[in-house]
């Protein structure tokens, strides 16, 4: 198989992107710089990119601090750029585990591990997600409805929230942290809409028992450790645990 096709199939970029990288002299084949995209390689060929060994099945999971204005999709849509445009090339082909709206921000996971992505978004796994919402028009007397579940469509009622705390409240805006284990389209926003309130800002701050790395600025990302991946599936045991995740 051609070198450029091999690396493209492995998820390191498009054929045209790979050709440019090869011609820059940053790809090595059997420890020798190769500038020929058509060079034949096979499963036993040792290939490195920028000095790092490549794999036909790259394993990578990253946490990203998604900024507003980007869509959680592999391609740009409706005039909005994809979060994939925030990644430095070359990079593997990632799947997105749990999307955030274009005007929402915070903890986003991208992974090449399909089983991990499926487990994070599967309703059966009940992986908790913690959100910080700035809300207009919220009446605290409606809090009980979040603990009971809110009917957001004629045939869907949300599960009770795993956490709900008002940390700031005024006549105009309230700051509310809430935890949910589902991920219906615009779910948090629609829950508040059903009680006559409006979400002005929404940020995902934690998944499971793992908080977004606060050293990551909007648009930045880093590789996750195996320990951090495990924490995604550890549910906070108490409200105090959730409070610490804020």
BELHU-V20967 format. One record per residue. RES is the residue in one small letter. SS is DSSP state (hx for helix, st for strand, lp for the rest). OMEGA is omega as a letter, one per 20 degrees, with the letter a starting at -180 (* if undefined). BURIAL is 1 if it has 16 or more other C-alpha atoms within 10 Angstrom, else 0. Layout:
res & ss & omega & burial
RES & SS & OMEGA & BURIAL
RES & SS & OMEGA & BURIAL
This chain:
res & ss & omega & burial
x & lp & r & 0
x & st & a & 0
x & hx & a & 1
x & hx & r & 1
x & hx & r & 1
x & hx & a & 1
x & hx & r & 1
x & hx & r & 1
x & hx & a & 1
x & lp & r & 1
x & lp & a & 1
x & lp & r & 1
x & lp & r & 1
x & lp & r & 0
x & hx & a & 1
x & hx & r & 0
x & hx & a & 0
x & hx & r & 1
x & hx & r & 1
x & hx & a & 0
x & hx & r & 1
x & hx & a & 1
x & hx & r & 0
x & lp & r & 0
x & lp & r & 0
x & lp & r & 0
x & st & r & 1
x & st & r & 1
x & st & a & 1
x & lp & r & 0
x & lp & r & 0
x & st & r & 0
x & st & r & 1
x & lp & r & 1
x & lp & a & 1
x & lp & a & 0
x & lp & a & 1
x & lp & a & 0
x & lp & a & 0
x & st & r & 0
x & lp & r & 1
x & lp & a & 0
x & lp & a & 0
x & lp & a & 0
x & lp & r & 0
x & lp & a & 0
x & st & r & 1
x & st & a & 1
x & st & a & 1
x & lp & r & 0
x & lp & a & 0
x & st & r & 0
x & st & r & 0
x & lp & r & 1
x & lp & r & 1
x & lp & r & 0
x & lp & a & 0
x & lp & r & 1
x & lp & a & 0
x & lp & r & 1
x & st & a & 1
x & st & r & 1
x & st & a & 1
x & st & r & 1
x & st & a & 1
x & st & r & 1
x & lp & r & 1
x & lp & r & 1
x & lp & r & 1
x & st & r & 1
x & st & r & 1
x & lp & a & 1
x & lp & a & 1
x & lp & r & 0
x & lp & r & 0
x & lp & a & 0
x & st & r & 0
x & lp & r & 0
x & lp & r & 0
x & st & r & 0
x & st & r & 1
x & st & r & 1
x & hx & r & 1
x & hx & r & 1
x & hx & r & 0
x & hx & a & 0
x & lp & r & 0
x & lp & r & 0
x & lp & i & 0
x & lp & r & 1
x & lp & r & 0
x & lp & r & 1
x & lp & a & 1
x & lp & r & 1
x & st & a & 1
x & st & a & 1
x & st & r & 1
x & lp & a & 1
x & lp & r & 1
x & lp & r & 1
x & lp & a & 1
x & lp & a & 1
x & lp & r & 0
x & lp & a & 1
x & st & r & 1
x & st & a & 1
x & st & r & 1
x & st & r & 1
x & st & r & 1
x & st & a & 1
x & st & r & 1
x & lp & a & 1
x & lp & a & 0
x & hx & a & 0
x & hx & r & 0
x & hx & r & 1
x & hx & a & 1
x & hx & a & 0
x & hx & a & 1
x & hx & a & 1
x & hx & a & 1
x & lp & r & 1
x & hx & a & 0
x & hx & a & 0
x & hx & r & 0
x & lp & r & 1
x & lp & a & 1
x & lp & r & 1
x & st & a & 1
x & st & a & 1
x & st & r & 1
x & st & a & 1
x & st & r & 1
x & st & a & 1
x & st & r & 1
x & st & r & 1
x & lp & a & 1
x & lp & r & 1
x & lp & a & 0
x & hx & a & 0
x & hx & r & 0
x & hx & a & 0
x & hx & a & 0
x & hx & a & 0
x & hx & r & 0
x & hx & r & 1
x & hx & r & 0
x & hx & a & 0
x & lp & a & 0
x & lp & r & 1
x & st & a & 0
x & st & r & 1
x & st & a & 0
x & lp & a & 0
x & lp & r & 0
x & st & r & 0
x & st & a & 0
x & lp & r & 1
x & lp & r & 0
x & lp & r & 1
x & lp & r & 1
x & lp & a & 1
x & st & r & 1
x & st & r & 1
x & st & r & 0
x & st & a & 0
x & st & r & 0
x & st & a & 0
x & st & r & 1
x & lp & r & 0
x & lp & a & 0
x & lp & a & 0
x & st & r & 1
x & st & r & 1
x & st & a & 1
x & st & r & 1
x & st & r & 1
x & st & r & 1
x & st & r & 1
x & st & r & 1
x & lp & r & 1
x & lp & r & 1
x & lp & r & 1
x & lp & a & 0
x & lp & r & 0
x & lp & a & 0
x & hx & a & 0
x & hx & r & 1
x & hx & a & 1
x & hx & r & 1
x & hx & r & 1
x & hx & r & 1
x & hx & a & 0
x & lp & r & 0
x & lp & r & 1
x & lp & r & 0
x & lp & a & 1
x & st & r & 1
x & st & a & 1
x & st & r & 0
x & st & a & 1
x & st & a & 1
x & st & r & 1
x & st & a & 1
x & st & a & 1
x & st & r & 1
x & st & a & 1
x & lp & r & 1
x & lp & a & 1
x & st & r & 1
x & st & r & 1
x & lp & r & 1
x & lp & a & 1
x & lp & r & 0
x & lp & r & 0
x & lp & r & 1
x & lp & r & 0
x & lp & a & 0
x & lp & r & 1
x & lp & a & 0
x & st & r & 1
x & st & r & 0
x & st & r & 0
x & lp & r & 1
x & lp & r & 0
x & hx & r & 0
x & hx & r & 0
x & hx & r & 0
x & hx & r & 1
x & hx & a & 0
x & hx & r & 0
x & lp & a & 1
x & lp & r & 1
x & lp & a & 0
x & lp & r & 1
x & lp & a & 1
x & lp & a & 0
x & lp & r & 0
x & hx & r & 0
x & hx & r & 0
x & hx & r & 0
x & hx & a & 1
x & hx & r & 0
x & hx & a & 0
x & hx & a & 1
x & lp & * & 0
